[in-house]
Amino acid sequence: MKYVVDASTAFQWEVPEPDSLKAIQLREDYRNGIHELISPDIFPAEVGNALTVAERKGRIVAGQFAVRLTAILAFCPDLQATRPLIPRACYIIASVTTGFRLSFYDALYVALAEREGCDLISGDGKLVRNLQTSYPFIKSLASLP
């Protein structure tokens, strides 16, 4: 099965959160050729930023940011060019009428999943709750078996 994975899912490969075991299983299935994982090419920068913030907030040990980023990128999803996704991402942002402040980064993940005809797996509960009705292919990490 092919999945788009966002940075919030990959973050849980290295930083313990409630659904980390599901995130790790998804990564292991990818490593073993069971699933194909893809992401927009912004993925490394977005994961790096999340780890930087985690280090600054004391969620990971000081000095571990680069080590954990390297570990995530060792099994990086297949990166897809962002530029072709931009027009659709702009439309997706403009179409959100719920008051949810969708980031451009998240809209790129949604646009990629839509283009590829596959599910977007996200560890971001707000994203899932606010967009799943309009984009039913957005699935929470928690919903994985």
N, C-alpha and C positions, 0 to 999 in steps of 0.2 A: 504494500500500500504506500502511496506517496502522500506525504504531509508537508505543509509549510509549518515551520516552527519559528516562533518569535523569540526575542531575547529573554523574555520573562520565563520561558520554558528552559532555555539553555542555562540561564542564571542558576536555576535549581539543580543543575548537574554538579555545581560546586558550592552552593550556599544552601544550608538546610532550611527548608520551608515545609509546610504541611504536605505538599504533593511532590516532594523531591524524589521519593521512591518511584513514582510513576514517570517522572522526567528521566530518571536514570534508566529505567526499563526501556523507555522509548529510544534512548541513546544506544543502549546495548543491542536492541533489535536492529537499529541502523548499522551498528558495527558488524553485526552478524548477517547483514544482507536481507533481513526480513522486511524492513521498510526503507523507503527512499525519503530523505529529508532534504528540503530545499528552503532557502531564505533569500531575501533581497541582499544585494552586496553591501548594504549598510549594517548588516548583522554584526561583524566584528567590532565596529565602532560603537554600536549600541550596547553590546555585551560589555565591552571595555568600560564604557561610561557607568553602567550599572555596578560593575565591580569596584570602580573607583569610589563611587558613592558609598557602597557597602563598607569599604575599608575606612573611609572618613567617619562613618557612623559607628565604627567598632564592631560591625557584624562579621568581619573577617580580620585576621591578625594583620597588623601593620606590616607592610612589605610583601604581603601575599598576593596583591592585586595581579602582578605580572605572571606569577606562577599559575594562578587560577585561570587567567585568560589564556595562557599557553595550553593548559589542559583542555579547555573548552574548544579551542581552535584545532587541537589535534584530531578531533572528530567533527570538524565543522561541516554543517550542511552544505550541499552544493549551492554555491552562490550564483544568483541570477542578476542580470543587469537591472539597475534601478531606473535608468532613463526611460525605457519603454513603458514603465508602470506609472509614470508621473501624471499623464492626463487622466487616467482612471482614478488614481488616488485623489486628485483634485476634485473630481466629480463625487467621489465617496464622501469626502469631507463636507462638500456643499450640500449633500443630501441628508446629512444627519440633522434631524429636527427635534431630537429629544432633549437638547440642552447639554448633552455629553460633549465634552471638549476632546474630540478625537485628535490625536497627534498625527502629523504628516507621516511619521515613521510607521505608526500602526496602520494607517491607510495604505501604505505600500505593501505591507504583509497581506492585507485583505485583498488588494488588487492582484497580487501574485497568486493567491489561492484561487481567486475567481478565474483568472486566466488559465491556470493549470487544471481547473476542475477537481480540486482536491480540498480536503479539510485543512483549516488553519488551527493548529493546536496552540493554545495560549494559557499561560499561567496568570494572566491578568484578568481577574474576576470582573472588574469594572468594564473592560472591553467586551467580554463575553456577554454580560448582562445587558449592556446598552446596544449591542449590535446584532446579537444572534437572531432576533426576530426578523430583521431585514436581510441578514446574511446567515442563513442557517448552517452554512458550512464552517462557521466559527465554532469550535468546540473547546470546552475547558479542559485543561490538563487533568483535572479531577475526574472527568467523565471517562477517561481511558480505563480499560479493564486492568 
